[in-house]
Amino acid sequence: MKNKKTLAFTSLAAAALAVMSTGAFAQDAGNKGAFIRGEVGKTEINNGTAGVPDSKDTSVNVRGGYYFTPHVAVEGFYGRYYDKDTTLPAGAGSVNQRVTGYGVGVVGKMRLAQDQTANTGWYGQARGGVMKADSKVETNLLASSTNVVTTDKGTVTPYVGVGVGYDFTPNVGVGVNYDYFRGRNNDAYTGAKNRYNSNSLTVSGEYRF
C-alpha cells in the first residue's frame, strides 16, 4: 500500500513539474537568476528499525540554484531531517537516529493568477530530483553496557515536493512546503536493511538575486 501511495505521489509531482515547465517556456524570460532558500519545519520518520517508533523532529534545509525563466529552475540542497534520542521500552536503553541528505533537482513554479508574467503574488511550486540520504542509528543498551552504531551511507533515492507561497517583491518570497523521500537504514540489532519514509512540512524564505 505504501509503495502504491509513493508511486502515486511521485507521478503527481512529476506531472505538476511537466505542466509548469511547459507553461514556463511559453512565457517571457523576465526575472531569472540565482536564488537561495532556507526551510525550517518538522520531519516525520516512519521507521523500519526494530524498537524505534515513528517520530518527529525539527528539520532544516538550505537550497540554492538558478532560475532559467521565472518558472523553471535547477536546485541543489543539504538537509538535516532528523536527529533525536528515543528511550527504549522498560528502560532498556536509548536509540539515537540521525538522517541527513543532499541532492540536485528541478523546480517548477506557476503563478496562481491570470497574469503568469507577474513577478509578485501567490504561486504554486513543485520540485523533484535525486538525493543521497545518510542514516546513522546508535543504540545504547544499559543491561549489557554496550553501544551499537549502525550506519547506512549512500542511499540514492528520488525526492519530490510541492508547495505554495507568496512573493512580496521580485526578489523576496515565503512559502509552505511538503517534501517526501524514501531512505534506508540498518537494523540496530540484526544489521538487516530497512526502509523508512521521510515526510517534511516546512516554512521557507527565498531570496532571488
Secondary structure by P-SEA (a helix, b strand, c coil): caaaaaaaaaaaaaaaaaaaaaaaaaccccccccbbbbbbbbbbbbccccccccbbbbbbbbbbbbcccccccccccccccccccccccccccbbbbbbbbcccbbbbbbbcccccccccccccccbbbbbbbbbbbbbbbccccbbbbbbbccbbbbbbbcbbbbbcccccccccbbbbbbbcccccccccbbbbbbbbbbccccccc
